Amino acid sequence: MTHPPGMPPALADVVATLPRSPAGVRVEHLVTSGTFSLDGGTWEVDNNVWIIGDDHEVLVVDAPHSADPILAAVGQRRLRAVLCTHAHDDHITAVGQVCRATNAAAYLHPADRVLWDRVYPDVSPHRELADSDCLRVRDVEIRVLHTPGHAPGACCFHLPELGVLLSGDTLFKGGPGATGRSFSDFPTIIASITERLFHLPDDTVVLPGHGDATTIGAERPHLQEWLARGH
């Protein structure tokens, strides 16, 4: 198998085995690289970009770092929206350029405006996300789950027909997202994971904002370990 540049082979294999809907809707993936800055520090990071759609129209989940590879992956298809899992700068740097180039709308939970405004002080998101919202691409429903903790407006996107959760930085292989910086809180992210995500089926494939895939069933047994270590 040929893996797109920057994609870990193991993650590429997971993406390749994800189901398609009867209408041909699937999840596609690429990685962009850049920096994340907060609280006076800057770190180099690789970010996952998730594309949901068919051969004609798509939604993009997060637009980090550079617009060009995202626009190239979308190609000639209609981009309806960029769904932001949260507004840390490494996840939204390219949102403005991608939306301008495609006339797509940017969706963000309003609780994350405090972070969005640091990147786009003069531009508001086009639409607000709210818990339990339902979006659709053809025959696939995308359910919005507000999961604060890593950021106040963090959201995950559940695709029940495909058995997939796009978890942003809320849940990773090995535990919850980081909560050691401003606007984050460990008890809050634990509540989000246990109350909103751990009720999903065990075989739900978790596709995070960074790194490799996991499943709900693989992560649920480790909750007490996370609580003991405090992160």
Beta strands, then each sheet from edge to edge (+ up, - down):
strand 1: 26-38
strand 2: 41-53
strand 3: 57-61
strand 4: 78-83
strand 5: 105-108
strand 6: 127-128
strand 7: 134-137
strand 8: 140-146
strand 9: 155-159
strand 10: 164-168
strand 11: 171-172
strand 12: 175-176
strand 13: 205-208
strand 14: 214-215
sheet 1: 1+ 2- 3+ 4+ 5+ 6+
sheet 2: 7+ 8- 9+ 10- 13- 14+
sheet 3: 11+ 12-
end
